[in-house]
Each structure stands twice: as structure tokens, then as C-alpha cells.
């Protein structure tokens, strides 16, 4: 096959508010591959689309990560997006076009009906079986809902990346070291990037769990930031951490070939599960057990019951675009065309709410930290914003009708966190916590996000 008809794609990261490769380290992306009945299989890296404008062309992108030892596994003969408009009876094939980063698929706006679409990707491999994504193909497609009926709001007043608000106080300071109430830090010599705590999460009672991976432990802090105890981690590697409704724990290593662990509140290992698909970066604890974020809008379950892991096909079949919070509510966001971001959340009565936020001129959406529905039917969100002039994190408070009740900028959090998206967390009822690296330790600030 000629070079013009065949592509050998090696993708080090896709942009979805943040560069996956930068977030987990490029080396994490070059030495692992999935295994199939014929040996090593390419890994599909895809920015899943779950929100779109009706009647507007929808662009999809994807690439294949090739196993280093078997580049022939990525000799792509064809690339197709299979699209099903709601209310139609058959799938429409949209051919992929090769570009420098992989493949792009442009779904015609006529297929993007108000009630939404479903889609899945298929790559024909020269001399081998086709690769489907998700694995289940037409049985487990990605689901895209549209912005039909959502209000559009704009950033209030003037916008300036240097106009960041001060915090409402410091919750905790943890010095660098190996003693109680201290966190580890490595690197920082010469041009080496220092790495500190890998993530933190907030428990239902407001206490804080900080992943001190350097010392293989979690530090548990009271809601006021006082050190309570240490909880052992099952390994010493950067991890993301999640705390469940009963203070049970889950952690996952990062990158390809990740391992997730389910832990009791005291650190006892309940289950160890291989993450079979994608690039792991976050973990969440749901009523159905741990789910791992393996790509934009892609969460996979990793076990069937405590201690029993799911095989790769079952993980892929269980893939979902969002996972419920501890209160059972689901929320998500996604950037759209023309400098806009769509946010959707569930109200306490189960009805859907949402809005389309028009970003200030020149600003782009960055890291999607969280969207969280709140008891009044509105939502709180934190998202990174960037432009050539600077960067910041937007803290947003929305009303139940989608109106923008508050918008502030805060300084970006620590970049020493390997689990980048877990450096900012929501704490009920109306606070956002953010971690910042200092010369002698880290501090956790709190920001109130009450409606003005």
C-alpha cells in the first residue's frame, strides 16, 4: 500500500482542554498497547463529543497509538465514523480524512438533529481485524445531545486575565517532608520539573484527602485543614484519588496500562483492577463502583463487584460520557464552535438544565475541572481559560434556569500535580478548593461561590 493510502499514526496527545500527553507524560504513551486475539492492538485516542449545536457540522478527531514493537498494527486502510440521527432507521457513514495528528471526520449538520445523534468509529487495519471505538460498535455508541432550547449567556462586564480574585482563606498548609502532616516532593534539580502531591478530593463531611504518592500515603485533613491521620496507598506512583459517600476510597495510576484500586476508609485493598482502555487521568466513585476517566467524556467501569475486575470488552461496553456524583446527579461540559462552551446538569428533580456560555473574545476553554449541580437546581463549575494574553480558572455559578449568577477568575492551581484536573475540587454547599505549590510546601485555598 502506498504512503498516500496508508497512515502509521503515533499520537502523543490530543487536545481536549488540556494536552493528554502533557498531563500524563509523553513516556506513558509510548510503551503500552492493548492486547487482542492477534496480539498487540492499536489504542484509539479520541476526543468524544457529547454536546453539539443542532444543524451545525460536527467535527470529530481521532488517532491511533501504535505499539512500539509492532507498527504494522497501525497500517490504516480506512477510517469511518458511523452516525445515527435520532429518529432515523439506518447508520450513515462519514469517511475520515487523514491529517498530521490522525483523522478528522466532519458530520454534516443535516445529520445533527435536535434530538441528537449516536456515533462510533471504525478503523480498517491493513492485514488485520478492524478496530472499533467503542469496542461494542453500534451496540455501545457515543451519544451526543444538542444545545437545542438552552439559553446563551455571556461573561459579565470587562474581562482581564490579571483580574483574579483573592481567596476567602487558607484551609491548610502542608510543608514538604516525610513527617506527619507533611507531603513529599521530588525533582526540581536544575531544569527538572518538581512533582508534588498528585491529587486531592473532598469527602462528604468536608474533610480533605491529599495523595502524597512520594511516601505512598493519603493525608486526611479535617474540614478546617488540621491533620488527622495517614492512610497507606498500595503503591508509590502518582495517582488520582476519589472519596465515596461512605468515606471509602479509590485511586488509579495514570497513563496507559493503568491500575485502579478500591480501598476501605483505612486503606485496606478491596480490589485491584487493570484499566484496559485509554489514557487514565481521573477516578470517580459511583454507586456502581470506581469509574476511570480514559479520555474526554469517556468514563469506564473497572469492576463488576468488589474485588472482581471487568475484562476489556466489558469495560468498553460500560463506557459513559459522565458519571453520577455522590448525590446521584450527572453534569458535564464541552467546548463548541465560535468561542462557546455548553454546560448541562441534572436538577434535584431529575430534569435537565443547562446553558451555553459565550467566552470573552480571544479566550479558549482549557481544563474541565468539574460541573456540579447544587440543591437550588443551578450548578457550580470550574474551567480553565487561556489566550495569548494569559490564563486563569473561571469559577461559575448558574441559576436553575441557566442564567449566569456569578463569574470570577482565580489563579491557576499547582502544575506539580500529575492529576491536573484534580487540583481544583468542589466542596458543598458553595465552596471551591484549589491547591497551590509554594517554596516550602503546598497550601489549599477556599473560594466561596455563592450567587451574588
C-alpha positions in Angstrom: 0.0 0.0 0.0 1.3 3.5 -0.9 2.1 6.1 1.7 -0.7 8.2 0.4 -3.2 5.4 1.2 -1.8 4.2 4.4 -1.1 6.1 7.6 1.1 5.0 10.5 -0.2 7.2 13.3 1.6 7.8 16.6 -0.2 10.3 18.8 1.4 11.7 21.9 -1.6 13.7 23.0 -4.9 15.1 21.9 -6.2 18.5 22.9 -9.4 18.5 25.0 -9.0 21.5 27.2 -5.6 20.1 28.1 -3.0 18.0 26.3 -3.3 14.4 27.4 0.3 13.8 26.6 1.4 16.7 28.8 -0.9 15.7 31.6 0.3 12.1 32.0 3.8 12.4 30.5 4.7 11.5 26.9 6.6 8.4 28.1 3.3 7.0 29.4 2.1 7.0 25.8 4.8 5.1 24.0 5.4 1.8 25.7 2.0 0.2 26.1 -0.7 -1.3 23.9 -3.9 -3.3 24.2 -3.9 -7.0 23.5 -6.3 -8.7 21.2 -6.6 -12.2 19.9 -3.9 -11.5 17.3 -1.5 -9.8 19.7 -0.8 -6.1 20.2 -3.6 -3.8 19.0 -3.5 0.0 18.5 -5.1 2.2 21.1 -7.6 4.8 19.8 -7.2 8.3 21.3 -10.4 10.3 20.7 -11.9 13.5 22.0 -15.5 12.3 22.4 -18.2 14.7 21.5 -21.3 14.6 23.8 -22.7 18.1 23.3 -23.3 19.8 19.9 -25.3 22.5 18.1 -28.2 21.2 16.1 -28.0 21.7 12.4 -24.2 22.6 12.5 -21.4 20.4 11.1 -19.8 18.4 13.9 -16.1 17.7 13.7 -14.7 14.6 15.3 -11.0 13.7 15.6 -9.1 10.6 16.5 -5.7 9.0 16.3 -4.1 5.6 16.8 -1.3 4.9 19.3 0.9 2.2 17.9 2.6 -0.4 19.9 6.3 0.3 19.6 7.2 -3.3 18.7 4.5 -3.8 16.1 4.0 -0.6 14.0 2.2 -2.7 11.3 -0.7 -2.9 13.7 -1.4 0.8 12.8 -1.3 0.5 9.0 -4.7 2.1 8.5 -6.6 1.2 5.3 -9.8 3.1 6.1 -11.4 5.3 8.7 -15.1 5.7 9.1 -17.5 7.4 11.6 -20.8 5.6 11.7 -23.6 8.1 12.5 -27.2 7.6 13.5 -29.6 10.6 13.8 -32.3 10.2 16.3 -35.5 9.1 14.6 -33.7 7.7 11.6 -33.6 4.0 10.8 -30.1 3.5 9.5 -26.5 4.5 10.1 -24.7 7.0 7.8 -21.0 6.5 7.1 -18.8 9.6 7.2 -15.3 8.9 5.8 -12.3 10.1 7.8 -9.7 12.4 6.3 -6.0 12.0 7.3 -4.2 14.9 8.8 -1.0 15.5 10.7 -2.4 14.3 14.0 -4.6 11.4 12.9 -8.0 11.5 11.3 -10.9 14.0 11.3 -14.5 13.3 10.5 -16.9 16.1 9.6 -20.5 15.1 10.3 -22.9 17.2 8.1 -25.1 19.5 10.1 -28.1 17.9 8.4 -27.5 14.7 10.4 -27.2 16.6 13.7 -30.9 16.8 14.5 -32.3 18.5 17.6 -32.9 15.2 19.4 -29.2 14.3 19.0 -27.1 11.6 17.3 -25.1 8.5 18.1 -21.8 7.5 16.6 -18.9 5.1 16.7 -15.6 4.9 14.9 -14.1 2.1 12.8 -10.5 1.8 11.5 -9.7 -0.8 8.9 -6.2 -2.2 9.6 -4.1 -3.5 6.7 -3.9 -7.2 7.0 -5.8 -7.4 10.3 -9.1 -7.1 12.0 -10.8 -3.7 12.1 -10.6 -1.6 15.3 -13.9 -0.3 16.6 -14.2 2.5 19.1 -16.0 2.0 21.4 -15.4 -1.7 21.1 -19.1 -2.5 21.1 -19.6 -0.5 17.9 -23.3 0.0 17.1 -24.3 -1.7 20.3 -22.4 0.9 22.5 -22.0 4.1 20.5 -21.2 7.6 21.8 -24.4 9.6 22.5 -24.5 13.3 21.5 -27.2 15.6 22.9 -27.7 19.0 21.4 -27.9 22.6 22.8 -31.5 23.0 21.5 -33.5 25.0 24.0 -30.6 26.0 26.1 -30.1 29.8 26.9 -27.0 31.6 25.9 -25.1 33.7 28.4 -22.1 36.0 28.2 -19.3 36.8 30.6 -20.5 39.8 32.7 -18.5 43.0 32.4 -14.9 43.5 31.4 -12.6 40.5 31.2 -8.9 40.6 32.2 -6.7 37.6 32.9 -4.8 39.7 35.5 -8.0 40.5 37.5 -8.1 37.4 39.7 -9.9 37.4 42.9 -8.3 36.6 46.3 -9.4 33.6 48.2 -11.7 33.6 51.2 -9.0 32.0 53.3 -6.4 29.3 53.5 -7.8 25.9 54.6 -4.5 24.1 55.0 -0.7 24.4 54.6 1.4 21.2 54.4 5.2 21.5 54.4 7.5 19.4 52.3 9.0 16.5 54.2 8.3 12.9 55.4 6.8 13.6 58.8 3.1 13.6 59.9 1.2 16.4 58.2 3.9 16.8 55.5 3.9 15.9 51.8 6.7 14.6 49.6 8.2 16.4 46.7 10.7 15.1 44.1 12.7 16.7 41.3 13.3 20.4 41.0 17.0 20.0 40.4 18.4 22.0 37.5 15.8 22.0 34.8 13.9 19.0 36.2 10.2 19.6 36.8 9.4 19.2 40.5 6.5 16.9 41.3 4.5 17.1 44.5 1.1 15.6 45.7 -0.7 14.1 42.8 -4.3 15.0 43.6 -6.8 15.6 46.4 -10.5 15.0 47.0 -13.2 16.2 49.5 -15.3 13.7 51.5 -19.0 14.2 52.3 -18.2 15.7 55.7 -15.9 18.3 54.1 -12.6 16.6 55.1 -9.8 16.6 52.6 -7.7 13.6 51.3 -4.4 14.5 49.8 -2.5 11.9 47.7 1.1 12.0 49.0 2.3 9.5 46.4 6.0 10.1 47.2 5.5 8.5 50.6 2.8 6.0 49.5 0.0 7.5 51.6 -3.0 9.7 51.8 -3.1 12.5 54.3 -6.6 13.0 55.8 -7.3 16.6 56.9 -10.3 17.9 58.9 -12.7 20.3 57.2 -10.6 23.1 58.9 -7.4 21.7 57.5 -6.0 20.0 60.6 -4.0 16.8 60.1 -6.0 13.7 61.2 -4.2 10.6 60.0 -2.3 8.9 57.2 -3.8 6.2 55.1 -1.5 3.8 53.2 -1.6 3.7 49.4 -1.0 0.3 47.7 2.0 1.7 45.7 4.3 4.7 45.3 3.3 6.2 42.0 1.4 9.4 41.0 -2.3 8.7 41.4 -5.7 10.3 41.3 -7.9 9.8 44.4 -11.7 9.7 44.9 -13.6 9.6 48.2 -17.0 7.8 48.2 -20.2 8.6 50.1 -19.2 6.2 53.0 -15.6 7.6 53.0 -14.4 4.5 51.0 -11.6 5.3 48.7 -10.4 4.6 45.1 -7.1 5.5 43.4 -5.8 5.0 39.9 -2.3 5.3 38.5 -2.0 7.4 35.4 -1.5 6.9 31.7 -1.8 3.8 29.5 -1.9 0.4 31.2 -3.1 2.0 34.5 -4.2 0.1 37.6 -7.1 1.2 39.8 -7.6 0.2 43.4 -10.6 0.1 45.6 -9.8 0.8 49.2 -11.5 0.8 52.6 -11.5 4.0 54.6 -8.5 2.7 56.5 -6.6 1.8 53.3 -7.3 -1.9 53.1 -7.2 -3.0 49.5 -10.6 -4.4 48.4 -9.8 -4.8 44.8 -7.1 -4.2 42.2 -8.3 -3.6 38.6 -6.4 -3.1 35.3 -7.7 -0.2 33.3 -7.9 -1.8 29.8 -8.8 1.1 27.7 -7.5 4.6 27.0 -5.3 7.0 29.0 -6.2 7.1 32.7 -6.2 10.5 34.3 -9.1 10.7 36.9 -11.1 8.3 39.0 -14.6 8.6 40.5 -16.5 6.6 43.0 -20.1 6.0 41.9 -22.9 3.8 43.5 -21.8 1.2 40.9 -18.1 1.3 42.0 -15.0 3.0 40.6 -15.0 4.6 37.2 -11.9 5.8 35.5 -11.6 8.7 33.0 -9.8 7.4 30.0 -10.3 10.3 27.6 -12.5 13.3 27.2 -16.1 12.4 28.1 -15.1 8.8 28.5 -15.5 7.0 31.8 -15.2 3.3 32.1 -16.2 0.9 35.0 -13.4 -1.3 36.1 -15.2 -4.0 38.2 -18.4 -6.0 38.3 -18.4 -6.3 42.1 -15.9 -5.5 44.8 -12.7 -7.5 44.1 -13.8 -8.7 40.6 -12.4 -6.8 37.7 -14.0 -6.3 34.3 -12.3 -7.5 31.1 -11.6 -5.1 28.3 -14.8 -5.7 26.3 -17.0 -5.2 29.4 -15.2 -2.0 30.3 -15.7 -0.7 26.8 -19.4 -1.7 26.8 -19.8 0.2 30.0 -18.2 3.4 28.7 -20.3 6.5 29.6 -19.8 10.2 28.9 -20.3 11.3 32.6 -20.6 9.6 36.0 -23.0 10.4 38.8 -21.8 12.3 41.8 -22.3 11.2 45.3 -25.8 12.7 45.2 -26.6 10.8 42.0 -26.6 13.9 39.8 -24.8 13.9 36.5 -23.3 17.0 34.9 -20.8 17.7 32.0 -19.5 20.4 29.8 -17.9 20.7 26.3 -16.5 23.4 24.1 -18.4 24.3 21.0 -17.5 26.3 17.9 -17.3 30.1 17.8 -15.8 30.5 21.3 -18.6 28.9 23.3 -18.9 26.2 26.0 -22.0 24.2 26.7 -22.8 23.0 30.2 -25.6 20.6 31.2 -26.6 19.3 34.6 -29.4 17.4 36.3 -31.6 19.3 38.7 -32.6 17.6 42.0 -36.0 16.6 40.5 -34.2 14.8 37.6 -34.9 17.4 34.9 -32.2 18.6 32.7 -30.8 22.1 32.9 -28.0 23.8 31.1 -26.6 26.8 29.3 -24.3 27.9 26.6 -21.6 30.3 27.8 -20.0 32.6 25.2 -16.4 33.2 26.2 -14.7 36.6 26.2 -13.1 37.4 22.8 -9.9 35.6 22.3 -10.4 33.2 25.3 -10.4 29.4 24.9 -11.7 26.7 27.2 -8.9 24.7 29.0 -9.0 22.1 31.7 -12.6 21.0 32.6 -12.2 20.7 36.4 -15.9 20.0 37.2 -19.5 20.9 36.8 -21.7 20.2 39.8 -25.4 20.5 40.2 -26.5 22.2 43.5 -29.7 21.9 45.6 -31.3 25.1 44.2 -31.3 23.5 40.7 -28.4 25.5 39.5 -24.8 24.5 39.1 -21.2 25.4 40.0 -18.4 24.9 37.5 -14.7 25.4 37.3 -12.9 25.5 34.0 -9.5 26.7 32.7 -9.4 29.6 30.3 -6.4 30.7 28.3 -5.3 33.0 25.5 -2.2 34.6 24.2 -2.5 37.2 27.0 -2.6 34.8 29.9 -4.5 32.1 31.7 -6.8 31.6 34.7 -9.5 29.4 36.1 -13.2 30.6 35.8 -15.4 29.9 38.8 -19.0 30.0 37.6 -22.4 29.9 39.4 -25.5 29.2 37.4 -29.2 29.5 38.3 -31.7 26.7 37.8 -32.8 28.5 34.5 -29.3 28.5 33.1 -28.6 32.2 33.9 -25.1 33.2 35.0 -25.4 34.3 38.6 -21.6 34.7 39.2 -18.4 34.6 37.3 -14.9 35.1 38.8 -11.3 34.3 37.8 -8.8 32.7 40.2 -5.1 31.9 39.6 -4.3 28.6 38.0 -3.6 25.8 40.6 -0.3 23.9 41.1 1.3 22.4 38.0 3.2 20.0 40.1 0.1 17.8 40.3 0.3 14.8 37.9 -3.5 14.5 38.0 -4.0 18.1 36.7 -7.8 18.1 36.7 -8.0 17.2 40.4 -6.1 20.3 41.6 -9.5 22.1 42.0 -12.5 20.5 43.8 -16.0 21.5 44.8 -16.9 21.4 48.5 -20.6 21.6 49.4 -22.5 23.6 49.8 -20.8 26.5 48.0 -17.0 26.4 48.1 -14.3 25.6 45.6 -10.9 24.4 46.9 -7.7 24.8 45.0 -4.1 23.6 45.7 -1.1 25.8 45.1 2.6 24.9 45.4 4.8 27.2 47.4 8.6 27.2 48.1 8.3 25.2 51.4 5.0 23.3 50.9 1.5 23.4 49.5 -1.5 25.4 50.5 -5.2 24.8 49.9 -7.3 27.9 49.4 -11.0 28.2 49.5 -13.2 30.3 47.3 -16.9 31.0 48.1 -19.2 30.7 45.0 -22.5 31.9 46.4 -24.8 33.6 43.9 -24.5 37.4 44.1 
